[in-house]
Structures are given as structure tokens and as C-alpha cells.
Amino acid sequence: MKIIKIPKWSIVKCSCGAEFEIEKDDISIETYNMGNLDGTRKIIFTWYINCPFCGEQHNLKMGE
């Protein structure tokens, strides 16, 4: 997947006091494959970025 443009809410304020702006190359994507009892599968995407100072993970809400 290629991220073309990131939203305007791209400034993150971390609990360590750091405030930084996200660039598209900084975003990581984690996927989960979930199987249901009826045989269907669901893929869940989690978009996140880690603070460059303390390493705390911040989950991103896409589409807002």
C-alpha cells in the first residue's frame, strides 16, 4: 500500500512532552487476520507511529 497524502491532523502530542509532525514515511501498518467460525476472514489494519524521543506508540485514526 502506498500512502499518497496524510491528513491535516498530522501533529502528534506525546505524553513525554514531545510534539512532532508525521510524514508519510513514518507511518507503520500492522495487520491482523481474523477467522470467524463460519469460515469468513476479516483483515483489520492498525496504523500507528512511534514517538522519536521515547518510543511510545500512537495509534492513528484514518479517515478523520
Gaussian input, Z-matrix of N, CA and C with variables (Angstrom, degrees):
# hf/3-21g

backbone

0 1
 N
 C     1     B1
 C     2     B2     1     A1
 N     3     B3     2     A2     1     D1
 C     4     B4     3     A3     2     D2
 C     5     B5     4     A4     3     D3
 N     6     B6     5     A5     4     D4
 C     7     B7     6     A6     5     D5
 C     8     B8     7     A7     6     D6
 N     9     B9     8     A8     7     D7
 C    10    B10     9     A9     8     D8
 C    11    B11    10    A10     9     D9
 N    12    B12    11    A11    10    D10
 C    13    B13    12    A12    11    D11
 C    14    B14    13    A13    12    D12
 N    15    B15    14    A14    13    D13
 C    16    B16    15    A15    14    D14
 C    17    B17    16    A16    15    D15
 N    18    B18    17    A17    16    D16
 C    19    B19    18    A18    17    D17
 C    20    B20    19    A19    18    D18
 N    21    B21    20    A20    19    D19
 C    22    B22    21    A21    20    D20
 C    23    B23    22    A22    21    D21
 N    24    B24    23    A23    22    D22
 C    25    B25    24    A24    23    D23
 C    26    B26    25    A25    24    D24
 N    27    B27    26    A26    25    D25
 C    28    B28    27    A27    26    D26
 C    29    B29    28    A28    27    D27
 N    30    B30    29    A29    28    D28
 C    31    B31    30    A30    29    D29
 C    32    B32    31    A31    30    D30
 N    33    B33    32    A32    31    D31
 C    34    B34    33    A33    32    D32
 C    35    B35    34    A34    33    D33
 N    36    B36    35    A35    34    D34
 C    37    B37    36    A36    35    D35
 C    38    B38    37    A37    36    D36
 N    39    B39    38    A38    37    D37
 C    40    B40    39    A39    38    D38
 C    41    B41    40    A40    39    D39
 N    42    B42    41    A41    40    D40
 C    43    B43    42    A42    41    D41
 C    44    B44    43    A43    42    D42
 N    45    B45    44    A44    43    D43
 C    46    B46    45    A45    44    D44
 C    47    B47    46    A46    45    D45
 N    48    B48    47    A47    46    D46
 C    49    B49    48    A48    47    D47
 C    50    B50    49    A49    48    D48
 N    51    B51    50    A50    49    D49
 C    52    B52    51    A51    50    D50
 C    53    B53    52    A52    51    D51
 N    54    B54    53    A53    52    D52
 C    55    B55    54    A54    53    D53
 C    56    B56    55    A55    54    D54
 N    57    B57    56    A56    55    D55
 C    58    B58    57    A57    56    D56
 C    59    B59    58    A58    57    D57
 N    60    B60    59    A59    58    D58
 C    61    B61    60    A60    59    D59
 C    62    B62    61    A61    60    D60
 N    63    B63    62    A62    61    D61
 C    64    B64    63    A63    62    D62
 C    65    B65    64    A64    63    D63
 N    66    B66    65    A65    64    D64
 C    67    B67    66    A66    65    D65
 C    68    B68    67    A67    66    D66
 N    69    B69    68    A68    67    D67
 C    70    B70    69    A69    68    D68
 C    71    B71    70    A70    69    D69
 N    72    B72    71    A71    70    D70
 C    73    B73    72    A72    71    D71
 C    74    B74    73    A73    72    D72
 N    75    B75    74    A74    73    D73
 C    76    B76    75    A75    74    D74
 C    77    B77    76    A76    75    D75
 N    78    B78    77    A77    76    D76
 C    79    B79    78    A78    77    D77
 C    80    B80    79    A79    78    D78
 N    81    B81    80    A80    79    D79
 C    82    B82    81    A81    80    D80
 C    83    B83    82    A82    81    D81
 N    84    B84    83    A83    82    D82
 C    85    B85    84    A84    83    D83
 C    86    B86    85    A85    84    D84
 N    87    B87    86    A86    85    D85
 C    88    B88    87    A87    86    D86
 C    89    B89    88    A88    87    D87
 N    90    B90    89    A89    88    D88
 C    91    B91    90    A90    89    D89
 C    92    B92    91    A91    90    D90
 N    93    B93    92    A92    91    D91
 C    94    B94    93    A93    92    D92
 C    95    B95    94    A94    93    D93
 N    96    B96    95    A95    94    D94
 C    97    B97    96    A96    95    D95
 C    98    B98    97    A97    96    D96
 N    99    B99    98    A98    97    D97
 C   100   B100    99    A99    98    D98
 C   101   B101   100   A100    99    D99
 N   102   B102   101   A101   100   D100
 C   103   B103   102   A102   101   D101
 C   104   B104   103   A103   102   D102
 N   105   B105   104   A104   103   D103
 C   106   B106   105   A105   104   D104
 C   107   B107   106   A106   105   D105
 N   108   B108   107   A107   106   D106
 C   109   B109   108   A108   107   D107
 C   110   B110   109   A109   108   D108
 N   111   B111   110   A110   109   D109
 C   112   B112   111   A111   110   D110
 C   113   B113   112   A112   111   D111
 N   114   B114   113   A113   112   D112
 C   115   B115   114   A114   113   D113
 C   116   B116   115   A115   114   D114
 N   117   B117   116   A116   115   D115
 C   118   B118   117   A117   116   D116
 C   119   B119   118   A118   117   D117
 N   120   B120   119   A119   118   D118
 C   121   B121   120   A120   119   D119
 C   122   B122   121   A121   120   D120
 N   123   B123   122   A122   121   D121
 C   124   B124   123   A123   122   D122
 C   125   B125   124   A124   123   D123
 N   126   B126   125   A125   124   D124
 C   127   B127   126   A126   125   D125
 C   128   B128   127   A127   126   D126
 N   129   B129   128   A128   127   D127
 C   130   B130   129   A129   128   D128
 C   131   B131   130   A130   129   D129
 N   132   B132   131   A131   130   D130
 C   133   B133   132   A132   131   D131
 C   134   B134   133   A133   132   D132
 N   135   B135   134   A134   133   D133
 C   136   B136   135   A135   134   D134
 C   137   B137   136   A136   135   D135
 N   138   B138   137   A137   136   D136
 C   139   B139   138   A138   137   D137
 C   140   B140   139   A139   138   D138
 N   141   B141   140   A140   139   D139
 C   142   B142   141   A141   140   D140
 C   143   B143   142   A142   141   D141
 N   144   B144   143   A143   142   D142
 C   145   B145   144   A144   143   D143
 C   146   B146   145   A145   144   D144
 N   147   B147   146   A146   145   D145
 C   148   B148   147   A147   146   D146
 C   149   B149   148   A148   147   D147
 N   150   B150   149   A149   148   D148
 C   151   B151   150   A150   149   D149
 C   152   B152   151   A151   150   D150
 N   153   B153   152   A152   151   D151
 C   154   B154   153   A153   152   D152
 C   155   B155   154   A154   153   D153
 N   156   B156   155   A155   154   D154
 C   157   B157   156   A156   155   D155
 C   158   B158   157   A157   156   D156
 N   159   B159   158   A158   157   D157
 C   160   B160   159   A159   158   D158
 C   161   B161   160   A160   159   D159
 N   162   B162   161   A161   160   D160
 C   163   B163   162   A162   161   D161
 C   164   B164   163   A163   162   D162
 N   165   B165   164   A164   163   D163
 C   166   B166   165   A165   164   D164
 C   167   B167   166   A166   165   D165
 N   168   B168   167   A167   166   D166
 C   169   B169   168   A168   167   D167
 C   170   B170   169   A169   168   D168
 N   171   B171   170   A170   169   D169
 C   172   B172   171   A171   170   D170
 C   173   B173   172   A172   171   D171
 N   174   B174   173   A173   172   D172
 C   175   B175   174   A174   173   D173
 C   176   B176   175   A175   174   D174
 N   177   B177   176   A176   175   D175
 C   178   B178   177   A177   176   D176
 C   179   B179   178   A178   177   D177
 N   180   B180   179   A179   178   D178
 C   181   B181   180   A180   179   D179
 C   182   B182   181   A181   180   D180
 N   183   B183   182   A182   181   D181
 C   184   B184   183   A183   182   D182
 C   185   B185   184   A184   183   D183
 N   186   B186   185   A185   184   D184
 C   187   B187   186   A186   185   D185
 C   188   B188   187   A187   186   D186
 N   189   B189   188   A188   187   D187
 C   190   B190   189   A189   188   D188
 C   191   B191   190   A190   189   D189

   B1=1.4416
   B2=1.5218
   B3=1.3134
   B4=1.4527
   B5=1.5237
   B6=1.3126
   B7=1.4536
   B8=1.5191
   B9=1.3144
   B10=1.4572
   B11=1.5280
   B12=1.3196
   B13=1.4601
   B14=1.5199
   B15=1.3241
   B16=1.4540
   B17=1.5283
   B18=1.3334
   B19=1.4615
   B20=1.5302
   B21=1.3172
   B22=1.4643
   B23=1.5187
   B24=1.3491
   B25=1.4610
   B26=1.5186
   B27=1.3105
   B28=1.4571
   B29=1.5281
   B30=1.3144
   B31=1.4659
   B32=1.5259
   B33=1.3247
   B34=1.4664
   B35=1.5217
   B36=1.3240
   B37=1.4641
   B38=1.5226
   B39=1.3199
   B40=1.4603
   B41=1.5264
   B42=1.3215
   B43=1.4681
   B44=1.5297
   B45=1.3428
   B46=1.4628
   B47=1.5324
   B48=1.3522
   B49=1.4592
   B50=1.5146
   B51=1.3135
   B52=1.4635
   B53=1.5218
   B54=1.3124
   B55=1.4574
   B56=1.5237
   B57=1.3382
   B58=1.4593
   B59=1.5132
   B60=1.3339
   B61=1.4576
   B62=1.5214
   B63=1.3266
   B64=1.4627
   B65=1.5234
   B66=1.3135
   B67=1.4585
   B68=1.5150
   B69=1.3231
   B70=1.4639
   B71=1.5222
   B72=1.3159
   B73=1.4644
   B74=1.5245
   B75=1.3443
   B76=1.4636
   B77=1.5225
   B78=1.3329
   B79=1.4599
   B80=1.5251
   B81=1.3198
   B82=1.4654
   B83=1.5245
   B84=1.3239
   B85=1.4599
   B86=1.5175
   B87=1.3274
   B88=1.4623
   B89=1.5216
   B90=1.3188
   B91=1.4623
   B92=1.5253
   B93=1.3276
   B94=1.4605
   B95=1.5222
   B96=1.3123
   B97=1.4595
   B98=1.5170
   B99=1.3136
   B100=1.4607
   B101=1.5185
   B102=1.3228
   B103=1.4517
   B104=1.5153
   B105=1.3195
   B106=1.4624
   B107=1.5203
   B108=1.2991
   B109=1.4640
   B110=1.5281
   B111=1.3291
   B112=1.4634
   B113=1.5303
   B114=1.3179
   B115=1.4559
   B116=1.5170
   B117=1.3217
   B118=1.4556
   B119=1.5235
   B120=1.3138
   B121=1.4586
   B122=1.5151
   B123=1.3149
   B124=1.4508
   B125=1.5276
   B126=1.3210
   B127=1.4615
   B128=1.5221
   B129=1.3161
   B130=1.4568
   B131=1.5241
   B132=1.3382
   B133=1.4547
   B134=1.5225
   B135=1.3163
   B136=1.4568
   B137=1.5259
   B138=1.3244
   B139=1.4606
   B140=1.5219
   B141=1.3131
   B142=1.4639
   B143=1.5210
   B144=1.3136
   B145=1.4652
   B146=1.5207
   B147=1.3210
   B148=1.4593
   B149=1.5208
   B150=1.3165
   B151=1.4598
   B152=1.5283
   B153=1.3360
   B154=1.4706
   B155=1.5300
   B156=1.3310
   B157=1.4619
   B158=1.5261
   B159=1.3549
   B160=1.4718
   B161=1.5341
   B162=1.3361
   B163=1.4603
   B164=1.5187
   B165=1.3423
   B166=1.4626
   B167=1.5326
   B168=1.3235
   B169=1.4655
   B170=1.5229
   B171=1.3184
   B172=1.4668
   B173=1.5266
   B174=1.3272
   B175=1.4611
   B176=1.5172
   B177=1.3248
   B178=1.4570
   B179=1.5201
   B180=1.3093
   B181=1.4660
   B182=1.5118
   B183=1.3091
   B184=1.4602
   B185=1.5112
   B186=1.3089
   B187=1.4433
   B188=1.5092
   B189=1.3238
   B190=1.4656
   B191=1.5014
   A1=107.89
   A2=116.02
   A3=121.42
   A4=108.93
   A5=116.59
   A6=121.50
   A7=107.42
   A8=116.55
   A9=121.07
   A10=111.72
   A11=116.57
   A12=121.35
   A13=109.08
   A14=116.67
   A15=119.80
   A16=109.06
   A17=117.72
   A18=121.57
   A19=113.30
   A20=115.38
   A21=121.42
   A22=112.82
   A23=118.85
   A24=121.16
   A25=111.23
   A26=118.06
   A27=122.10
   A28=114.91
   A29=118.49
   A30=120.56
   A31=108.27
   A32=115.99
   A33=122.43
   A34=109.04
   A35=115.83
   A36=121.85
   A37=107.28
   A38=116.45
   A39=122.31
   A40=110.47
   A41=115.96
   A42=120.86
   A43=112.34
   A44=117.96
   A45=120.80
   A46=111.72
   A47=116.41
   A48=120.76
   A49=113.29
   A50=117.26
   A51=120.58
   A52=110.22
   A53=115.66
   A54=122.40
   A55=106.12
   A56=116.47
   A57=119.25
   A58=110.24
   A59=114.49
   A60=121.14
   A61=109.22
   A62=115.06
   A63=121.28
   A64=109.84
   A65=115.47
   A66=122.08
   A67=107.00
   A68=117.12
   A69=120.02
   A70=113.23
   A71=118.46
   A72=120.78
   A73=112.71
   A74=117.50
   A75=121.93
   A76=113.08
   A77=117.83
   A78=122.35
   A79=110.80
   A80=116.03
   A81=122.21
   A82=108.47
   A83=115.97
   A84=121.62
   A85=108.46
   A86=115.81
   A87=121.70
   A88=107.54
   A89=116.72
   A90=119.94
   A91=110.19
   A92=114.90
   A93=122.42
   A94=107.91
   A95=117.08
   A96=121.65
   A97=107.71
   A98=115.52
   A99=120.10
   A100=109.09
   A101=116.68
   A102=121.75
   A103=110.75
   A104=116.77
   A105=121.99
   A106=109.95
   A107=117.20
   A108=121.56
   A109=112.25
   A110=117.66
   A111=119.95
   A112=112.70
   A113=118.10
   A114=121.80
   A115=114.66
   A116=118.66
   A117=120.37
   A118=109.95
   A119=115.47
   A120=121.31
   A121=109.85
   A122=115.27
   A123=121.14
   A124=107.30
   A125=116.47
   A126=121.18
   A127=108.05
   A128=116.23
   A129=122.23
   A130=108.53
   A131=115.82
   A132=121.55
   A133=109.61
   A134=117.30
   A135=122.62
   A136=107.38
   A137=115.35
   A138=122.00
   A139=107.48
   A140=117.81
   A141=120.06
   A142=111.30
   A143=114.13
   A144=122.11
   A145=106.98
   A146=116.53
   A147=121.27
   A148=109.32
   A149=116.15
   A150=121.45
   A151=108.96
   A152=118.23
   A153=119.87
   A154=113.05
   A155=117.88
   A156=120.86
   A157=112.64
   A158=116.87
   A159=118.82
   A160=112.51
   A161=118.26
   A162=121.29
   A163=114.79
   A164=118.29
   A165=120.81
   A166=110.43
   A167=116.51
   A168=121.77
   A169=109.86
   A170=116.15
   A171=123.17
   A172=107.55
   A173=117.00
   A174=121.15
   A175=108.77
   A176=115.63
   A177=121.95
   A178=109.22
   A179=116.14
   A180=121.53
   A181=107.27
   A182=116.23
   A183=120.27
   A184=110.36
   A185=116.75
   A186=121.52
   A187=114.39
   A188=117.48
   A189=119.89
   A190=110.03
   D1=139.92
   D2=-179.65
   D3=-116.67
   D4=124.77
   D5=177.53
   D6=-86.54
   D7=122.43
   D8=-177.27
   D9=-92.36
   D10=-44.03
   D11=-178.29
   D12=-145.42
   D13=138.92
   D14=177.19
   D15=-100.04
   D16=153.71
   D17=-177.34
   D18=-67.85
   D19=169.01
   D20=-178.90
   D21=-69.81
   D22=-19.22
   D23=-179.50
   D24=-80.52
   D25=28.57
   D26=-170.77
   D27=-79.42
   D28=12.59
   D29=175.02
   D30=-99.72
   D31=125.93
   D32=-177.13
   D33=-110.46
   D34=133.48
   D35=174.25
   D36=-109.45
   D37=114.86
   D38=-176.66
   D39=-89.55
   D40=157.65
   D41=178.93
   D42=-68.34
   D43=-17.42
   D44=178.10
   D45=-79.30
   D46=-7.17
   D47=179.67
   D48=104.67
   D49=-9.55
   D50=179.52
   D51=-75.41
   D52=145.97
   D53=175.20
   D54=-132.33
   D55=123.43
   D56=-175.50
   D57=-144.60
   D58=157.96
   D59=-179.72
   D60=-101.25
   D61=137.30
   D62=-178.75
   D63=-81.50
   D64=137.30
   D65=168.47
   D66=-110.73
   D67=154.41
   D68=-173.32
   D69=-60.87
   D70=-26.64
   D71=179.69
   D72=-76.53
   D73=-13.06
   D74=-178.47
   D75=-84.89
   D76=-18.22
   D77=-173.71
   D78=-78.40
   D79=132.16
   D80=176.05
   D81=-109.68
   D82=150.55
   D83=179.85
   D84=-125.04
   D85=127.53
   D86=176.17
   D87=-114.88
   D88=135.23
   D89=-179.11
   D90=-116.64
   D91=147.00
   D92=175.95
   D93=-125.14
   D94=129.24
   D95=174.20
   D96=-99.90
   D97=122.64
   D98=-179.09
   D99=-118.44
   D100=127.17
   D101=176.52
   D102=-99.96
   D103=134.57
   D104=177.30
   D105=-94.57
   D106=164.23
   D107=-179.53
   D108=-64.91
   D109=-26.63
   D110=180.00
   D111=-83.08
   D112=4.78
   D113=176.02
   D114=94.52
   D115=-4.79
   D116=178.70
   D117=-82.74
   D118=157.55
   D119=179.33
   D120=-121.10
   D121=148.11
   D122=177.72
   D123=-131.09
   D124=133.12
   D125=178.24
   D126=-108.20
   D127=125.66
   D128=-179.82
   D129=-111.19
   D130=128.42
   D131=179.09
   D132=-102.97
   D133=133.97
   D134=173.47
   D135=-119.98
   D136=119.36
   D137=178.78
   D138=-98.31
   D139=131.44
   D140=-178.16
   D141=-149.93
   D142=165.44
   D143=175.06
   D144=-140.04
   D145=146.55
   D146=177.81
   D147=-102.73
   D148=140.13
   D149=177.46
   D150=-62.20
   D151=130.23
   D152=-178.62
   D153=-71.67
   D154=-10.80
   D155=-177.86
   D156=-99.57
   D157=-48.71
   D158=-176.24
   D159=-111.97
   D160=-13.99
   D161=177.72
   D162=87.73
   D163=2.30
   D164=179.68
   D165=-62.30
   D166=136.67
   D167=-179.36
   D168=-85.70
   D169=131.19
   D170=177.28
   D171=-117.23
   D172=116.32
   D173=176.60
   D174=-76.50
   D175=138.57
   D176=-178.85
   D177=-104.38
   D178=139.73
   D179=176.64
   D180=-100.06
   D181=108.27
   D182=-179.00
   D183=-79.01
   D184=145.71
   D185=176.50
   D186=91.57
   D187=5.94
   D188=178.18
   D189=-107.42

